[in-house]
Amino acid sequence: MSTDLDRSTVETAYARWAPIYDAVCGPVMVKGRRAAAAAACAIGGKILEVGVGTGLSFDDYDAGTEITGIDMSAPMLAKARAKMESGRYPHVRDVLQMDAHRMSFADATFDCVVAQFVITLVANPEQVLSECHRVVKPGGRIILVNHLYSEVGVAAAVERWAAKRTRALGLRPEFPFARLAAWAQSNAEAALIERRKVAPFYTLVCFERTPSIAA
Ligand SMILES: C[S@@+](CC[C@H](N)C(=O)[O-])C[C@H]1O[C@@H](n2cnc3c(N)ncnc32)[C@H](O)[C@@H]1O
């Protein structure tokens, strides 16, 4: 199994992806992106999108939400800002250059945190999950969508083979669900509440920040 991606590999990869990202990754990931946004809209209110990229999801949120996006890639964010400047997305409040490992938001700022196709490629997924947990309100949710490791069979073998060859592209096909579940188990105020398949080959995972035990 390969190790987590490092920050400079991801930054270099997404600087290269930015000019072609919407054309290549727009259609192929659209169902996963929409499923996560729909789950977030069901909660509504202030939504943080971690790894917002070029803002491909902006169309997927309804007007009653207030979206803040963060991403560490300036070239990806420039595309997102261009979409905002079109005036078509008044529900998108801001997009900010920020590392998901160290967010500048106060505790319990958001009703929901969404991360589409991000958690498998950050340098420290558990730290990012803990940051998402910190900035979401008690009772709020963290919604992830990703391709996750198939674990068995031919698909798993292909993913292990591809893992070594796609790192420079900022991709990681062999990230196991068990790591997400283990993070929730290690956090007394986090509960795994949903894990479901989204066609064609994605998984949506939802955690709830349960009210503080001390409260
Ligand atoms: C595969 S793209 C997904 C973009 C968007 N969520 C989508 O669905 O199209 C992954 C994004 O995560 C961003 N990213 C990776 N690591 C990050 C980190 N530590 N902090 C913030 N953004 C990060 C990358 O710059 C990139 O824009």
The ligand as an SDF file (V2000), in Angstrom:
LIG
                    3D

 27 29  0  0  0  0  0  0  0  0999 V2000
   -9.5700   16.2690   -7.1640 C   0  0  0  0  0  0  0  0  0  0  0  0
   -9.6460   17.9860   -6.8000 S   0  0  0  0  0  0  0  0  0  0  0  0
  -11.3660   18.1330   -6.3260 C   0  0  0  0  0  0  0  0  0  0  0  0
  -11.9080   19.5220   -6.5600 C   0  0  0  0  0  0  0  0  0  0  0  0
  -13.4180   19.6680   -6.3190 C   0  0  0  0  0  0  0  0  0  0  0  0
  -13.7610   19.3120   -4.9580 N   0  0  0  0  0  0  0  0  0  0  0  0
  -14.2070   18.8330   -7.3040 C   0  0  0  0  0  0  0  0  0  0  0  0
  -15.0060   18.0050   -6.8880 O   0  0  0  0  0  0  0  0  0  0  0  0
  -14.0300   19.0360   -8.5130 O   0  0  0  0  0  0  0  0  0  0  0  0
   -8.8370   18.0880   -5.2330 C   0  0  0  0  0  0  0  0  0  0  0  0
   -8.6780   19.5120   -4.7320 C   0  0  0  0  0  0  0  0  0  0  0  0
   -8.2520   19.4680   -3.3740 O   0  0  0  0  0  0  0  0  0  0  0  0
   -7.2840   20.4890   -3.1720 C   0  0  0  0  0  0  0  0  0  0  0  0
   -6.4730   20.1680   -2.0010 N   0  0  0  0  0  0  0  0  0  0  0  0
   -5.6200   19.1290   -1.8430 C   0  0  0  0  0  0  0  0  0  0  0  0
   -5.0490   19.1500   -0.6410 N   0  0  0  0  0  0  0  0  0  0  0  0
   -5.5480   20.2340    0.0130 C   0  0  0  0  0  0  0  0  0  0  0  0
   -5.3290   20.8180    1.2840 C   0  0  0  0  0  0  0  0  0  0  0  0
   -4.4710   20.2710    2.1680 N   0  0  0  0  0  0  0  0  0  0  0  0
   -5.9950   21.9460    1.6040 N   0  0  0  0  0  0  0  0  0  0  0  0
   -6.8720   22.5110    0.7270 C   0  0  0  0  0  0  0  0  0  0  0  0
   -7.1090   22.0130   -0.5120 N   0  0  0  0  0  0  0  0  0  0  0  0
   -6.4560   20.8880   -0.8670 C   0  0  0  0  0  0  0  0  0  0  0  0
   -6.5080   20.5010   -4.4840 C   0  0  0  0  0  0  0  0  0  0  0  0
   -5.7970   21.7100   -4.6450 O   0  0  0  0  0  0  0  0  0  0  0  0
   -7.6300   20.3210   -5.5030 C   0  0  0  0  0  0  0  0  0  0  0  0
   -8.1760   21.5410   -5.9250 O   0  0  0  0  0  0  0  0  0  0  0  0
  1  2  1  0
  2  3  1  0
  2 10  1  0
  3  4  1  0
  4  5  1  0
  5  6  1  0
  5  7  1  0
  7  8  2  0
  7  9  1  0
 10 11  1  0
 11 12  1  0
 11 26  1  0
 12 13  1  0
 13 14  1  0
 13 24  1  0
 14 15  1  0
 14 23  1  0
 15 16  2  0
 16 17  1  0
 17 18  1  0
 17 23  2  0
 18 19  1  0
 18 20  2  0
 20 21  1  0
 21 22  2  0
 22 23  1  0
 24 25  1  0
 24 26  1  0
 26 27  1  0
M  CHG  2   2   1   9  -1
M  END
$$$$
